[in-house]
Amino acid sequence: MKKTDTNSLTREMAKQTVRNDVVLNAAYIEGDWVTIEASDSIDEYALYDPNSGEVIATTRLCSAEHVESAVNAAATAYASWSQTSTNERAHYLNAIADTMTEQFDTLVGLSVLNNGKPIEEAKIDVSDAIACYRYYAQLIIKQETWAEVETNETGIRLLKTYAPVGVCALIVPWNFPMVTTAWKLAPALAAGCTVVLKPSEVTLLPELMLGNILSAIDLPKGVVNILPGAAAVGAGMTSHPLIDKVSFTGSNAVGEKVMSQAAKGIKDISLELGGKSAIIVCADADIEYACDLIIGGIFTNAGQICSATSRLIVHQDIADALFERLKTKTENLSIGDGFDTDTQMGPLVSEQQLNQVKKYFDIAITKKLECLTGGKVLDRAGYFVTPTIYHNVPVTSQLWTEEVFGPVLVSKTFAEDLDAIRLANDSKFALAATIVSADESAALKIALQIQAGHIWINEQQIVLPQAGWGGFKQSGIGRELGSDGLSAYQKSKHVLLTH
């Protein structure tokens, strides 16, 4: 797909890219596309257009044999890649970013086609991924090779340096193709690690373009290997004896399995898991702006975001006015085809996710929850549901406690700040939160008491590459992005010597 105005991108243009540029029925191993033969494949897998439910393409998925080849390739490449200079690694990271920039429209089109998200969101995703590669290219150059550690001892010196953790298994989800990959791959490469990457089989189309990009920039063979596969491939990666670190983003149920598999051999592990984040709207908040933040926090990407602020906690003094305005604005959202530039919320990513959200609609009906708006599957082709708000939801309700991963907002009111803080923290998850208040100092005071790894005050869910990302409790282990993200792929080494 040639560079064009992204506002004129069409589904047919994206399908043409699939036919001409996406390498299907293959794994990217040791710098080349390796054909997955029918006899080697676990399954033939259909890739769907969420807007219509139609099959875009079919491909074959990897098997255990491909895992073995990919891990061995990464292990072989590690000896030389881990010893490259930081300038060389930065060169390749910038080259990835440059090539993604050149292919910006192509990647946006594939994301809309395969994930279903509105085109404006897809453009943000690709831009964020590019920014992440550039950030780690800059960060690794700035890191000192040797740092002097101050001690109280005489006659000796203590030096500190960093070494790559080793061969890494990276497993990424379907909700942010290319973005979550960049969050893991960029710091891993910057640190000097080699990689076996398993993108989600649901959104392979934009992710597979990475193999073409790596070949185009002449990344040394074996440094990055890409395995389009299902759960069995992920399990083969996380339990492989040559894997030193596992980084997984996804559901808690799968995260527990990954942690168990990685325990064999005592692998380093990072887990970015679920969330049930709160948005607190204080009595002094501007109602119109608060509604915009609420809508952005739950209906972006059709609510398929781990950090979605899916629990609304609003001060009782402004609750009636806020809910009246929120209902109107929600019902006026434009729901439709991601290629339509007027679309504000697209479909869910798959039929499986549609059924997941419908399950919670059914629970709400059974439990007689108060539905302010929505709660329906749309009678049209594709995987569309209404943006939904439930009011006065009991804290014991499954809709209050469980991650729906769809455009479903539950709400309660509060009278005192301590009540809002208690409600926000009363969750097994602790990933993110938003606070809306005219008083910044009061909002910061609340933020210090909220259990969450990332908090926005009077702002949409902007995630900067400089900011560490991750949560507490069952939202995961470790951090991505920022200097913490680089540290996740390094081990410190200390050298003691005579003065």
N, C-alpha and C positions, 0 to 999 in steps of 0.2 A: 504494500500500500504506500503510495507516494505521500509526501508531506502535503497536507491540505488544511483547510479550516475545519477544526474539530466540530464546529457547529453544523457542518454539512456531512458528517460521517453517517453512513447508512448500514443497515444490517447486511445488505448484499456486498458492500465493500469489505466488511469483516469476514463474511463467508468466503470471499475471494482470497483473503489472506490465509484462511484455513487451508484452502485448496493448494495455494502456491507456496506457502512459507512454513507452516507448522508441520514438523516432522512427527507423524503418528506411527504407531506400531513399532516404537523404538525407544531404547534407553540411551542416555548420554553417558558413556563410560570411557574413561581414559582419552578424552578429547574427541571422540567420534560417536556418531549415532550407530548403535548396534541394533539390528533388526530383532524384534521379538517374534520368533516363529510361533505359529499356531500351536505347535506341540509343546512349546516352552511356556506358554502363557497360562496364567491361572484362569483368566476369563477374558472375554471380549467385552469391552465396556463402551456404553453409549454416553456421549456428551450431549447435554440438552440445552436448548434455548429456554430459559425460565419464562420468557415473555409469552411463548406459545406452547411450551411443553413438547415441541418437536425436536427430533434428533438432529443435531448439527453434523456430527461425525461419529464414527466408531473407531476404537483403538484397542490394542491388546495391552494388557498389564503385565508387569514384571513378575518373576517368580523368585524363589530362593536362590537359584543359580545366578541370577543377575545381581542379587545382593552380594554374593560372594565375590563376584568379579569386580564390582564397584568398590567394595571395601578394600580389597587387595590393591586396586589401582590407587586409591587414596593413601593407603599405608606405604606403598612404594614411593609415591610422589612426596610424601611428607619429609623424607630425609633432605631433599634439596630445597623444597619450598620453605620449610621452617628456618632455613639459613639465609634466605633472601634478605636484602636490605629493606628497611622500611620505605625507602624511596621507590624501590621496585614494586612493592606491594601497593603503595599509593598510586603508582602509575596505572596498574591494572584496575584498581577501583575507579579511578577517574575515567579510564577507558570504557568501563561498563556504563558509567553515568553518561558519557558522551554518546555512546551507541544507543542507549535508551532514549536520549534526547532526540537523536536522529529518527528513531522509530516511534516517537511519541504517539502519533495518531494511530499507528498500527496497534500498539499496546492498549490504548484507550478503547479502540473498537473491539478488540478481543475480550477485554474485561466486561464491556457492556453486553456483548453477545453471550458469553459463557456464564457470567455471574448475575446479570440482570440489573445491575445498579444503574442509576441515572448517569448520563454522560458527564455531567459536572462533577459528580462524585468520583467517577473513574479518572477524570483528568487530575483531580486532587491526589488520588492514589498513586498514579504514575509519577507525578511531581514529587510526592513524598519519598518514593523509593529512590529516585534520582538523588534527592537531597541527602538521603541516608548514606549512599555510597560515597558522595563527595565529603560528607562530614567525617567518616572514618578514614578517608584518605588524608585529610588534614590532621586528624587527631593522632594517628600513628606516627606521623612525621614529628609531631611536637613531643612525643614521649621520649624521655631521656633513656639512652641505652644503659648508662650506669648512674645511679644516684647515691650520693654519700649519705649514710645514716648516722646521725649524731649519737654518740655514746659518751659515757662518763669514764671510759677506760683510756689509759695512756699507752702509747706504743703500738696500738693496733688501729686498723681502719675497718669499717664495715660498709660494704657496698651492696646495693640492691639493684636487681635487673628483673626482667620479665621474660618468660619463655611461653611459647604456645602450649596449650593444654594437650594437643595431639590431633588424632583423627576424630572428626565430629559427625554425628548423625543428626541431621536437622529435619524436623517433621513439622510442616506448616499447614494451616487450615485453609478453608475455601472462602471465608468471608472477606479477606483482603488479599487476593492474589497479587504477587509481586511485592507488596508492602511488607508483610510479615517475613517473606523470604529475605528481603533486604535487611530487615532488622537483625536477622541471624547471620546471613552470609557475609555482609559487609564487615562486621567486627571479627568474624572467624578468619576471613582472609587477611584482614589487617594484622591480626595477632600472629599469623604464620601457620594457622591450622589448615589442614585439608579436609574435604567435606564430601559426605554422601547426603544428598538432599532428596527428600520425598515430598513433592507437592501433593495437595489434595487431588484425588482422582476426579473430584466433582468439577474442578475449575482448571483443568490441565492446559487449556488452549493458550492463555497468556503466559503461564509458567514455563511451558516448553520452549517458548521463544528465547529463554535464557541460554539454552544450549547453543543456539545459533549465534547469540551475542558473544559467548565465551570463545567460540571458534573464530569469530571475526576479529577479536582482539588478540588472538594467539596466546591465550592463557596456557601455561604449561600443562601438558597432558596429565590427567589424573588428579589435579588439584581440586576440581569440582566435578562430581558425578551426579547425574539426575535420574532418579528411578520413578517412573510413573507406576504406582502400585497401590494396592489396597492394604488392609490392616496387616495381612501376613508379611508383607514386605517391611512395614514399619517394625513389626516384632522381630523380624530377622536382623534388622539394623540395630535395634536397641539391645539385643542380647548377644551381638557378635563380639567375640573376644578381642578383636583388633580395634574396636571402637573405644575411644577414651572418654568422650563426652556425648551426652544426649541433650538436645534442646527441643522441647515439644510445646506447641501451642494447640489447645483444643479443649475438649470437655473434661470435666473432672473424672468421669467414669473411665475414659481412656487414659487420662493422666495417671490414675492409680495403677493401671496395668503397665504403663510405660515405666513408672517408678520401680515397680516390682521386677520387671525385666532387666532394667539397668542395674539393679542391686547385685546381680551376678557379675562378679569382677569388679565391684565397687567403682562404677563409672561416675564421673562428674555429671551432674544433672541440673538442668534449668527447666522449670515448668511454668507456663503462663496459661492459667486455667479460667474458671468461670467468674462471673460477677453478678451481683444484684445491687447495683450502685444506686445511691440516693441523690436526689436533687432537693435541696432545702431552699424554700422561698420565704424570706423573712417579711415581716409586716411592712417594712419601709421600701420594699422592692417596687420597681416600675412594672406594672402588670403586663403591659404590651411586650416589653423586652423579656420579661420572665417567661411569657408564653413562647416566644421565639426560642429561648434557650431550652425550654422543656421539649418542644417539638424537635429541635435539632438533636437533643440528647437521646431520644427514644425512636424517632422515625427515620433518621439517617440510616442508609443501607437496610431499610425495612426492619430496623431493630436488631439486625444480625451483627451485633458488636458486643464483645465481652465487657466493655466499659459502659454499655448503654445505661443511662440513668433511668431505670425502669420503675423506681419507687419515688413518687412525688410526695414530699412532706411540706405542706404549705401552712402558713400562719392563719389561724382561724379568722383574724380580723379582715383579711382580704380574700378569703377562700371563695365566697360566693361570686364576687366580681371576677376573680381569676378563672374559675371553672366555666363561667358563662363565656368569657372571651376565648378560653382554650378550646372549648367545644366548637365554637364557630370557626376558629382558625384551622382546627384539625379537619373538620368536615369540608373545608375549602381547599385542602391539599389536592394537588393534581396527581392522580395515580395512573401509571401507564407504562408505555414502552420506554426503556432507557435511552433509546436513540432519539426520542422526541425531546427537544431541549426544554419544553415546558413541564416535563415530568419532574415531580418532586419526590415521589416514592415509587420505586419499581416493585417487581415481584420478589417473592422469596426465592431462594436459589434452587430448590428442588421440590419434588413431590413429597419426599421424606420430611423436609422441613415444613412444608404446608400441613402435613398431617400432625406434626409435632405442635404447631400453633393451634390447629383445630382442636386438639386434645384439651388445651387449656380453655378454649372457648366453651367446650362442652362441660368442663369442670365448673366454670363460672355460672353456666345455666343451672346445673345441678345444685350448686350451693347458693343459688339465688343472689349472686353478687349484683350490685347496682352498676349497670353499664351506662356510662354517660354518653358514649358514642361508639359505634363499630361493633366488634364481636362477630364478624361474619366473614365467610369465604366468598369471594366475589364470583358470580356466575358468568365466567368468561374463560377463554383459553388461557393457559399458563398458570402460574402459582401465586395468584394474587389474594390478599386478604385486606380488610379495611384497617386503617390505623385506629387503635382501640384504647379507650380509657375506662377504667373501673374506679368507682368512687367509694370511700369509706370501707376499704377492704380490711378484713380482720388480719392481724399479724400472724395468725395461725394458718391462714389460707395458703394453699400451694402456690397460688398466683403471687402472693407476697414473698414467699420464702424461696421459690425455685426459679432458676433461670429459664425463661421461656425462649429466648433467642428469636424474638419476633417483635413486631410493632405493637406491643401490649404494655400499657402503663397502668400501674396501680397507685392509689393515692390515699393519704390520710392527712388530717389537720393536727396542728399543735398549738399550745398556748404559750409555752415558755421555751427558751432556747435549749434548756437541758432536756426537755421532752423531745425536741427535734434530734438532738445528738444521740439520745438513747434509742430512738427509732432507727436512725441511720446506722448505728453500730450493732443493732440487734439482727445480725445476719452471720451465716457461716462464711460468707464472702467478704472481702475487703479490698477491692481493686481500685475503685475511683469514687469520686463524688463531685457535685457541683453545689456552690452556695451562691444565692442571689440576694444581694443586700446593697442598700445605698451607703452603708457604713462599712468602709473597708476594714477598719480596725476591729470592728465586731465580727466581721466575716473571718478575718484571720484568727481571731480567738476561737471561733467555732472550728476552723480548719485544724487547729492544733489538737482538738479533741475528737476529730473524726478518724476512725480507723480506715485508712485508705492509702494507697501508694501514690496516687495522683489526684490532685484536687484543682478544679477550676473555680475561680471567683468571677462572676459576671462575665463569663466567656463561654463560647462554644467549645466543643471538644477538639481543640487544636493540640496536636502532639508533635513537639519539636524533637529533632534528632538529638539535641543536647540534653534532653530531659530523660532521666531514668524511668523505665516503665516496668511496673510489676506491683503485686499487692501483698497483703498479709493474709493470715488465716488460710482458708482453702482456695484462695485465688492464685496460689502458686508458690514457687521457690525461685529466688534469684531476681535479677533485673535485666532488662534489655534497654537498648538505647543509652545515650550519654557515655560518660567514662565508665559507668558501671557495666554497660554492655560490652565494652572492650575487655574489662577485667574478667568477665564471665568466660572468656576464651584464653585467659592467661593464668599462669602460675608464677608467683614471685619466687625469686632465687636470691639468696644472700651469699656473699663471699667475704670472708674474714681474712685479712692479711696484715702483715707487719707494716708499721708506719714508715 
